[in-house]
Amino acid sequence: MLIFSDLFYTIWDTKLFPSFYMDHIETAKKIIREELNSDIKKFNQLGGGSINSVFLCELEKYKVVVKINNSLTFPGMFEKEKNGLLKLNQSGVRTPKVIFEKVRDNLAFLALEYIPNRSFGNWELFGEKLAILHSNKNEFFGLDYDNYVGSLKQINKNEDNWKDFYSNHRILHLTKSAFNRELLTKADSKKIEKLCSKLDTYIPYTEPSLIHGDLWSGNLIFDEQGKPVFIDPSIYYGHPEMDWAMLSLFGSYPEAAMKSYRNIIPLENSYFEREKIYQLYPLLVHLVLFGRSYYRNISEILNFYS
């Protein structure tokens, strides 16, 4: 999500980040040395937030990015992220190579290949790679395990059709959470239920496609050759238009990206008429995690489709 990405390629002074993770720095360094069988030359904070702390670890011969979190607070998070990265890579798109994933002493670690991030890249190639990813089909919507979107559990119970999956395990699930936190009114909940009941009138049939699941611009980087690299996935088999909607929610993308995608996978112009329906899910995630500042966007979507 917009606020969740931890992989910022800017060096920060570790003194700026007193936290659970900083209290365990020496333990973390010891584990990293053991796992990588190398001395650490430099160990600098890259970024972090309420979920993870992220470090650039410079070894004798190469660099790795190391993500650390509290395994009791976020059980299995890095294992699921590792699985997502491997699945994306096997499906034809580049992701950072997983160096190791480990849990010890209530600390969870995910060490990844360090990829310097260019500020611009080959968006035509991105469109092609996204089409290759979406060409990976499945018999059902969902996944064979639940994972995370930000710090929230993402339910991936299998469904035969997109309407039931998106309604039950994305929208209504979070609507209930938001209502219980008094972030949505009863009237809002009724509007959402009504929208979910007629999803198939807005969204045409599609086969389940493997999607990134959290494809905002911060989860896409470009390497030194300008080639796209996908990071921080929340994968599942869903509607491929979800990735496009997420990419445009907090930013924009060049026209060349969608043009090259359409050369491989047809994407109807009517997509733009239903784009906001897909954006309702990440907005509900933000609402539940960060409060009412996202309510207006949600209300506008509900009124648009009323």
C-alpha positions in Angstrom: 0.0 0.0 0.0 1.0 3.6 -0.3 2.0 3.9 3.3 3.2 0.4 3.8 6.2 0.1 1.4 9.5 -0.2 3.3 11.9 -0.4 0.5 13.3 3.1 0.1 16.7 3.4 -1.4 17.8 6.3 0.8 20.3 5.9 3.6 19.1 7.0 7.0 21.0 7.3 10.3 19.9 4.4 12.4 19.8 6.7 15.4 16.6 8.2 14.0 14.7 4.9 14.4 14.5 3.9 18.1 12.1 1.0 18.1 11.7 -2.7 18.9 14.0 -3.4 16.0 16.7 -1.0 17.0 16.8 -2.5 20.5 17.7 -5.8 18.8 20.3 -4.5 16.3 23.2 -6.5 17.6 21.2 -9.7 17.7 20.1 -9.0 14.1 23.7 -8.4 12.9 24.8 -11.7 14.6 22.1 -13.7 12.8 22.8 -12.1 9.5 26.5 -12.8 9.8 25.7 -16.5 10.6 23.3 -16.8 7.7 25.4 -15.1 5.1 28.8 -16.4 6.4 30.3 -12.9 6.0 31.4 -9.9 8.0 29.2 -6.8 7.9 31.0 -3.7 6.6 28.1 -1.3 6.9 24.5 -1.6 8.3 22.3 1.3 7.5 18.6 2.0 7.9 16.8 2.3 4.5 13.3 2.9 5.9 10.6 1.5 8.0 7.4 2.1 9.8 4.9 0.4 12.0 5.4 -2.9 10.4 9.0 -3.5 9.4 12.5 -1.9 9.7 14.6 -2.2 6.5 18.3 -2.1 6.4 21.0 -2.0 3.7 23.6 -4.6 4.7 27.0 -4.2 3.0 29.0 -7.4 3.1 32.5 -8.1 1.9 31.4 -8.9 -1.7 27.9 -7.7 -2.1 24.9 -5.9 -0.6 21.6 -7.2 0.6 18.4 -5.6 1.9 17.3 -7.0 5.2 13.7 -6.6 6.5 13.1 -7.2 10.2 9.8 -7.4 12.1 8.3 -8.8 15.3 7.3 -12.4 14.5 4.8 -12.4 17.4 2.9 -9.4 16.0 3.1 -10.4 12.4 3.3 -14.2 12.3 4.4 -15.7 9.0 4.5 -12.3 7.2 7.9 -12.8 5.7 7.3 -16.4 4.8 4.3 -15.3 2.8 6.1 -12.4 1.2 8.9 -14.8 0.2 6.4 -17.2 -1.3 4.8 -14.3 -3.2 8.1 -13.2 -4.6 9.0 -16.7 -5.7 5.6 -17.2 -7.3 5.9 -13.9 -9.2 9.4 -14.8 -10.4 8.3 -18.3 -11.5 5.5 -16.6 -13.4 7.7 -14.6 -15.7 8.4 -11.2 -13.9 11.5 -10.1 -12.1 11.6 -9.8 -8.3 14.5 -9.4 -5.9 16.2 -12.7 -5.3 15.4 -14.1 -1.8 18.6 -14.7 0.1 17.1 -16.1 3.3 14.0 -16.0 5.4 14.2 -16.9 9.1 12.6 -16.4 12.5 14.7 -16.4 15.7 14.1 -15.0 19.2 10.8 -13.3 18.1 12.6 -11.6 15.3 11.6 -12.3 11.7 14.1 -11.7 8.9 13.8 -11.5 5.1 17.0 -10.9 3.2 16.7 -9.8 -0.4 18.9 -9.0 -3.3 19.8 -5.3 -3.4 18.6 -3.6 -6.6 19.5 0.1 -7.0 16.3 1.9 -8.0 16.3 4.3 -11.0 13.8 7.2 -11.0 12.6 6.2 -14.5 12.4 3.1 -16.5 11.0 1.1 -19.4 7.2 1.3 -19.0 6.6 -0.5 -22.2 8.5 -3.5 -20.9 6.5 -3.1 -17.6 3.2 -3.5 -19.6 4.5 -6.6 -21.3 5.7 -8.1 -18.0 2.4 -7.4 -16.3 0.6 -9.1 -19.2 2.8 -12.1 -18.8 2.0 -12.2 -15.1 -1.7 -12.0 -15.7 -1.4 -14.8 -18.3 -0.9 -17.2 -15.4 -4.4 -18.6 -14.9 -6.1 -20.8 -12.2 -9.3 -22.7 -11.6 -10.4 -20.6 -8.7 -10.1 -17.1 -7.3 -8.0 -16.8 -4.1 -4.9 -18.7 -3.0 -4.1 -21.8 -1.0 -3.1 -19.7 2.0 -3.9 -16.3 3.5 -1.3 -13.6 3.4 -1.0 -9.9 4.3 -1.9 -6.6 2.8 0.0 -4.1 4.9 -0.4 -5.3 8.4 -3.9 -6.7 7.8 -4.5 -10.4 7.2 -5.7 -10.9 3.6 -8.3 -13.7 3.3 -7.8 -15.8 0.2 -10.6 -18.4 0.6 -11.3 -20.0 -2.8 -14.3 -19.0 -4.8 -15.5 -20.0 -8.2 -16.4 -16.5 -9.4 -15.1 -13.0 -8.9 -18.3 -11.5 -7.6 -18.4 -13.8 -4.6 -14.6 -13.6 -3.9 -14.4 -9.8 -4.2 -17.6 -9.3 -2.2 -17.0 -11.7 0.6 -13.3 -11.7 1.1 -12.3 -8.2 0.1 -15.2 -5.6 0.5 -17.7 -7.0 3.0 -15.0 -8.4 5.2 -13.4 -4.9 5.6 -16.7 -3.1 5.7 -17.6 -5.0 8.8 -14.3 -4.1 10.4 -14.7 -0.5 9.5 -18.2 -0.4 10.8 -17.2 -2.0 14.1 -14.6 0.8 14.5 -17.2 3.4 13.8 -15.4 4.4 10.6 -18.4 3.7 8.4 -22.1 4.3 9.1 -24.9 1.9 8.8 -26.0 3.8 5.6 -22.5 3.3 4.2 -22.6 -0.4 4.9 -26.0 -0.7 3.1 -24.6 1.1 0.0 -21.6 -1.2 0.0 -23.9 -4.3 0.3 -26.0 -3.0 -2.6 -23.0 -2.4 -4.8 -21.7 -5.9 -4.0 -25.0 -7.5 -4.9 -24.8 -6.1 -8.5 -21.0 -6.4 -9.1 -21.6 -8.8 -12.1 -23.5 -6.0 -13.8 -20.4 -3.8 -13.8 -17.6 -6.4 -14.1 -17.6 -8.9 -17.0 -16.6 -12.5 -16.6 -12.9 -13.2 -16.3 -10.7 -16.2 -15.6 -8.7 -16.0 -12.3 -5.3 -14.5 -13.0 -2.2 -14.3 -10.8 -1.9 -10.7 -9.7 0.6 -8.7 -7.7 -2.2 -7.6 -5.3 -0.6 -4.4 -4.1 0.8 -2.8 -7.2 1.1 0.9 -6.3 4.1 2.8 -7.8 6.2 2.3 -4.6 6.1 -1.5 -5.1 7.5 -1.2 -8.6 11.2 -0.3 -9.1 13.4 -0.1 -12.2 16.9 -1.5 -12.2 20.0 0.1 -13.6 19.0 -1.0 -17.1 15.5 0.5 -16.6 13.9 -3.0 -16.4 10.9 -3.4 -14.0 11.2 -5.2 -10.7 8.2 -6.1 -8.7 8.5 -5.9 -4.9 6.3 -6.3 -1.7 3.5 -8.5 -3.3 0.2 -9.5 -1.8 -0.5 -12.1 -4.4 -3.7 -14.1 -5.1 -5.6 -15.2 -8.2 -8.0 -12.4 -8.9 -9.2 -10.0 -11.6 -6.3 -8.6 -13.6 -7.8 -5.2 -13.6 -7.2 -4.9 -9.9 -3.5 -4.3 -10.5 -4.2 -1.5 -13.0 -6.7 0.1 -10.6 -4.2 0.0 -7.7 -1.4 1.5 -9.9 -3.6 4.6 -10.7 -5.1 5.0 -7.2 -2.2 7.0 -5.7 -0.5 8.1 -8.9 -0.4 7.6 -12.7 1.5 5.6 -15.3 2.5 6.4 -18.9 0.1 5.5 -21.7 2.9 3.3 -23.2 2.5 0.8 -20.3 -1.2 0.0 -21.0 -0.6 0.1 -24.8 2.1 -2.6 -24.6 -0.1 -4.6 -22.2 -3.0 -4.5 -24.6 -0.8 -5.9 -27.4 -0.8 -9.1 -25.3 -4.0 -9.0 -23.3 -7.2 -7.2 -24.4 -8.2 -4.6 -21.9 -11.6 -3.0 -22.7 -12.1 0.8 -22.5 -15.0 0.0 -20.2 -12.4 -0.9 -17.6 -12.3 2.8 -16.7 -16.0 2.8 -15.9 -15.4 0.2 -13.1 -11.9 1.2 -12.0 -13.2 2.8 -8.8 -14.9 -0.4 -7.8 -11.5 -2.1 -7.6 -10.1 0.9 -5.7 -12.7 0.4 -3.0 -10.7 -2.4 -1.5 -7.3 -0.7 -0.9 -9.2 2.4 0.3 -11.0 0.3 2.9 -7.7 -1.2 4.0 -6.4 2.3 4.5 -9.6 3.3 6.3 -9.3 0.5 8.8 -5.6 1.0 9.4 -5.3 4.8 9.4 -8.8 6.2 10.0 -11.2 8.7 8.6 -8.9 10.6 6.2 -9.8 8.0 3.5 -13.6 8.1 4.2 -14.3 10.9 1.6 -12.8 8.8 -1.2 -14.9 5.8 -0.2 -18.0 7.9 0.0 -17.5 9.4 -3.4 -17.2 5.9 -4.9 -20.4 4.7 -3.2 -22.3 7.8 -4.4 -20.9 7.3 -7.9 -22.3 3.8 -8.2 -25.6 4.5 -6.3 
